[in-house]
Amino acid sequence: MICPVQHPEQVSIVRKTVAILVLAASAGLTTLPSFATGLATCDSGPKSGWQPAETLEKQLKEKGWTIRRIKEDGGCYEVYGLDEKGQRVEAYFHPVTLAPVPTKPR
């Protein structure tokens, strides 16, 4: 036994305390917002007006890029991959226009 309690009342209190802590921790984890990195933000409006990420991927591949991942961040598309020169890039694009978005320095 992990907890050396002798009396049934103590066992009940310990179990209730553990249950409350587990519930509180799991509730806190599920309500945490996902934070953008802050490197770029796009005033992109509702997602119904966004172009598909596949369209951006196709355009970048036609320019010679190798795409590893595209995700949403700060209302922008964030692209990880290699550019036409083979350099690793983390680039942001506006999801409506697919235009490159300037980023803040880290």
TORZA-235654 format. One record per residue: x, y, z of N, C-alpha, C in turn. Coordinates in steps of 0.05 Angstrom, whole numbers, plus 5000, padded with zeros to 4 digits. Layout:
BEGIN
XYZXYZXYZ/...
//
This chain:
BEGIN
501749765000500050005000501850255000/501150444984502750694981502450875005/499950915014499351095036498850925061/500450955082500150795106497950895124/495450885116493250965133492050725146/491250755171490350535187487250505188/485850735187483050725192481450755166/479150625164477550645140476750935133/476351105154475551385148477851525134/480351465142482651595129482851505100/482351245095482451145067480351285050/477951325061475851465046476651755041/477851885060478652165056480852185035/482752005036484952005017483851954989/482051764986480951694959479351934948/477752064965476252304956478152524948/480252564963482152774957483552724930/484352484926485652404901483752444878/481252354881479252384860478752674853/478652844873478253134868480653254854/483053174862485453284849485653184819/484952934814484952834787482952984770/480553024780478453164765479253454760/480353584780481153864777483453884756/485353704757487553714737486553654709/484753464706483853404679482053624668/480453744685478853974676480554204668/482654254682484454474675485854424649/486554174643487954114618486054144594/483554074597481754084575480754374569/481054554588480054824584482255014576/484654924575486855104567486655174537/486855424531486755504502489455424489/489355394463491855354448492855624441/495255684448496355944443497955954417/497656164403499156214378501956304387/503856264370506656344376507056644377/505256794363505557084363507457184342/508657004326510557084306509057224283/506557154278504957274257502057244265/500457444257497557424261496257514235/493957394229492457454205489657524213/488557734203485757804206484357654183/483757404187482957234165479957174164/478457274183475557224182474756944187/472256874180471356594185472756394166/473056154177474455944161472955874136/470455934134468955884110470056044086/471456254091472656424070475556354064/476656164079479456084075479755904050/482055934037482755744016483755484030/483455254017484555014029487555014032/488554894053491454874057492754724034/491254544022492354393999492954573975/491454793972492054983950494655113955/495155193980497755323987500055123983/499554873992501654673989502354633960/500354623943500754583914502454823902/501655063910503155303900506055293908/506555223934509255223944510855003931/509654773926511154543913511854623884/510054773871510654863844512955053843/513555193866515855373868518355223876/518154963881520454803888520754753918/518754813934518854763962518254473968/519254373990518554124002517054184027/514554094029512854154052512853924071/513453994096513453784117510853794133/509854044138507454074154506154344149/503554354148502054614148500054594171/500054804187498154824209497055104212/495055134228493855404233495155514258/495955774256497155914279496556204277/495256324296494656604296492856694273/491156514264489456584241490856564214/493356464214494956434190495456144185/496356074161497455814156500455834162/501455654178504255634185505355394170/507455444155508655234138511455164147/511954914151514654814157515654654133/518054694125519054544102521754654093/522354594068524754684055524054864031/525355094029524655264006526155163981/525955323959527055233934530055213935/531355333955534355323958535155093977/533154953987533754734006534154824035/533455084040533655194067531155124083/531555054109529255004126527855264130/525155254129523555494133521155444151/520455644165517955664180516655924170/514655894153513556134139510556144145/509456394144506656434149505356544124/502856464119501356554096498456614104/497356824091494656904097492756694085/490856584100489256364090487156444069/486656704066484756784046486156844019/488356994021489857083997492156893991/493156744010495456574009498056734004/497956994010500257164009502057124033/504757144030506557124053505957334073/506157264099505657454121508357504135/509157754138511557814153511457714182/513657634192513757534220515357714237/514757704263516257854283518757704289/521057834294523457684301523057544328/524357314330524257164356525957284377/
//
